[in-house]
Amino acid sequence: MIGALRKHFGGNLHRLRSKQVLRKVLARETNFSALEDWERSLSDPTSYYLDCVRYFHRSQFPDELKMHREYFLQDQRGFGEDAFHVMWWMLFRKLRPNQFLEIGVYRGQTLSLAAMLQNDLGITGHITGISPFTSSGDAVSSYRNDVDYLADTKTNFAHFALPEPDLVQAFSTDSAACERIKEELWDAIYIDGNHDYEVARTDWDLCAEQVRTGGIIVLDDSAVDTAYRPPAFATAGHPGPSRVAREVDQARFREILRVGHNRVFQRTA
């Protein structure tokens, strides 16, 4: 009982602290030109991340994307951080990916955002998600067991009047998932599945072969051992994906953007 109370009050104090820190961050001005310098995201990742947070809350950022984020914050439909909506918006504006793949869908926040961005920017393509669509977790994550994740993802797409995506119900290491990934060359892949090193590394190795030259892989939760220092309302990620990021073959990939614990690697060869 005492432990539960401590956890409850500790969580409330953390939320209060996070709101206070966010208010201080938003008190400073920023503009989109501050975000166009992607090199700064690598040399000064904390400052760049905070500019992304500020821009999300500015009037210039599309209201439709703000409402999308707000929808997924309700009823624990999604995780992530406000700044990530800015990151995806920038990536789709600049790189215009046609074939988009996400590993680890949860309830469809990023997958539906990708579909929305393709629609808004007039990008012809398709959206594919690979996920067990169950409450299966890993060493650092646990999920609700009272949700039909597959049906819920479809419902969330329908909420935004988006066409139903190509969904593969499987773990990323299952043969069905591996075969689907190998079916084509992808323009953009988001690895956000199992956070254990062995699985995250396996996901990377396969995706590194299947992303086209010039395409990108976004590796989630991978900034633990970087210069990024997250504010109270954010996180640097987890050890497993961060180790994978350290091991990326720099002869074949270069990091082009970093927003919080999301790191973007572009295939060069």
N, C-alpha and C positions, 0 to 999 in steps of 0.2 A: 504493500500500500504506500509506504513512504517513498519507495523508488518510483512508483507511478506518479506520485505528486511532484516529485523533483523533476521528472521528465516533462510533466505538463507545464509547470511554472518555468522550467528552463526553455521550453519551446516558445512560450509566450514572451519571455524576455528577449529571445533571439529575434522574434518577429517585430517586436517594438524597436529593438536596436536597428534592425534592417530598414524599417520605415524612416527612422531618424537619419540614417546615413543616406538613404535615397533622396530625402528632401534636401540635404546639403549638396549632393551631387547635382541635382536638378536646378539648384540656385545659380549655377554658372551657365553661360551661354555657349552654344556651339552652332555650327552650320555644316551643310553637306560638304563644302570644300575641304573641311578638316578631315573628312573621311575618305577623300579621293586618293590620299597618299597612303597606299597600302603598305609601303615600306615602313612607315611609322608604326604600323601594327606589330611589326617584328622587332623594331628597335626600342619601342616604348609601349609595350602591349597594355599596360594598366591604363595609361592616359588615353590610348586609343579606345579601349573598351568603354571607359566612362563617357567618351564622346558619342559612342554608339547608343549608350543608355539615354543620354540627353536628347539625341536626335529622334529616338523612338517617341519621346514625349512631346516633341515640337509639332506645331501645326503643319509643317511642311511634309511630314511623314504621312503616307496615305491612311486615311481613316479606316478604309476597308481592312487593312492589315492590323491596325490597332484593335478593331472589333474582333478579328480572327483570334488574336492573342488573348483578349479578354474572355472570349467564349471558352477557350481551352483552359483558362485558369479556374473556371467554375467547375465544381464537382470533381476536382482533381483529374480533369480530362487530359492534362498534359503537364510536362515538367519544363525544363529549359529556362531561359531568361529573356527579358524583353529585347536585349541587344541582338539576340540571334535572329529575330525577325528582320532587323536591319541588315545583318550579314547576308541572309538569303536574298533579300531584295537587291542588295548590291551585286551579288554573284549572278543572279538571273539577268539583271540589267546589262551587265558587262559581258558575260560569257554566253548567255542565251542557250542553256542546255536543252536538247530535245529529249534524249533518253535519260531519265532520272531514276535511280535506284536507291531505296533506303533499306538498310538492314536493322531491324529492331523498330517496329512501327508503334508499339504501345497502343494508343487510341487514335493515331492519325494526325497529330498536330503538324509535324513537319511535312508529311506526305501531302496533306491537303493544302498546305501553304505553297508547296512546289506546284501543285495543280493550279492553284489560284494565280500564281505568278506567271505561269505559262499562258493562262487565259488572258490576263490583264496586259501582258506584253506582246501578245500575238505570236507566241512561240508554238509551232506545230510539233507535237511530240507525244510521249506517253509516260505514265508514272507507274512504277512497280515497287511493291513493298514485300519484304520477306520477314516473317515473324511467326513464332509459335502461336500467337494470339491466346496465350494462357497466362496464368500468374507466375510462371516459372521465373525465378530470379537468378542471382549469381552471388559471389562472395560479398558484394557491397550493395546489392539492391534486393528489395522485396516489393511485391506488388499485391494489390487487392485481389481477392479470390471471389468477389461477388459481381464481377463484370464479364459479360460475353464480349471479349475484346474484338473478335471478328465482326460481329453484328454491330457493335458500337462504332467501329471505324467506318463502316458503310453508312451508318446513320449520320455520323459527323460530316462525311462528304456530302450527303444529301442535304444537310442543313445549309450548306453553302451553295447548293445547286451545282455541284461539281459532278462530272461523270465518274462512275465507279472505277477505281484503279484496278490494276492487275495485282492481285494479292496471292501470295504463295504461303500457305499455312505450313510452316516447317521451321525447324531450327536452321540456322545458317550453315551448319556443318552437315545437314542431311543431304542425301543424294539429290532429292528433288530441288532443293535450294541451289546447290552447286551447279546442277545442270541448267537451271534457269539463268543463273549469272553468266554461264559460259555461252549462252545462246546468242549474245550480241556484244558489241562494244558500246560502252556507256559513256555519256558525256559528263555525268556527275553522279557520284556515289556517296552516300552518307552512311558511315559505319557507326551505328549507335545501338548495337546489340549487346551480347554478353560482354561484361567488362573484365572477366578473367583473362589474364595475359594470353594463355594458350589459345583460347577461342578468338580473341581480338586479333592475334597475330595470324591465325589461320584465315580469318576474314580478310585481313589486309593482303596477304599473299595472293589469294585468289582474285581479289578486286584489282590489285596492281597489274595483273595480266589482262584484265577485261575492261579497263578504262582506256579510252582512245588517247592517242598522243594529243596533248593540248587540253584533255579533259581533266577533271579534278576529283580527288577523294577528300571528303571532309571527315576528319577523325574527331569524334566527340570525346569529351572528358580526358584530354590528353596533355594538360599543361601543368602537371604537378611540379615538375622540376625545371620550369622556365622562369623568366624574370617577371612573369605576370603575378601580381598580388591582388587577389580578388577582394572587393569590398564585402561588407557583412551580408549583403543580399545575393552573393554569388559564390561560386566554388571553382577551384582549379582543376577538379576532376578526380581521377582515380589512378592508382599505380599501374594497372595493367595496360590500358590504352596509352598512358604516358611513356611506358617502356617501348611500346610499338613505335611511337613517334620518334623516339631516340634512334631506333634501328632502321628508319626509312632510308632506302638506297638513294643517296644524293646524286648519284650519277644518272638516275632515271627520273627523279622527282625533285622539285624545288618548292619550298614553302612560299606561298604568295600572299597569305592573309592569315591573321590570327585575331579572333574575337573571343575574349575570355578563354574558356577551356576548349573551344572549337578551333582546330587548326586545319588550314586548307592547303593541300599539296597538289601541284599540277604536274602531270606527266610530261616530261620533256623528251624522252627517248623510249 
